Amino acid sequence: MTAPGIPSEETGDALPLVDPIALRVLAEDVGPESAASFARDFVRIWPKRRDSLSAALGRNDYDAAHDAALSLRTSSTMVGAARLAGLACSLERHLRAEGTAAAARLLPQTVECGERTVAVLVADDGGSSPSA
């Protein structure tokens, strides 16, 4: 069972890269400027999140990998990056159930999805148009 607001692993590619409804909800909650700023920050911080996750998995550091996956899932969910949030959730599950080696197998797919997600957010002007 998946927690509300967290995409399930089974939905896979059926999830949108960026859910415009989530961006609208974020804009309603914190205001359009703050939502756009959060989306721009997500884009700006993506390389650090990607590299932190990759490094933690590469050195078999369970705690750092879990922190990186949790950070990625939370921020992705907030910005409406549904597919990336789902992959981060899967990473967390694999970490808990099977360890870092199992989670590392999801890294290429997660990185590719993250790059595509960032491209969509940049094309939408960093999320500055949450109503789009």
PEWONOR-V356524 format. One line per field, one symbol per residue. psi: psi as a letter, one per 30 degrees, with the letter a starting at -180 (. if undefined). A space follows every 50 residues. Layout:
psi: ???
This chain:
psi: kklkfjkleffbffklekjfeeeeeeeeefkeeeeeeeeeeeeefeeeee eeeeeeeeghjeeeeeeeeeeeeeeeeefgieeeeeeeeeeeeeeeefae eeefffeeeeeeeeeeeeeeeefghggfiff.
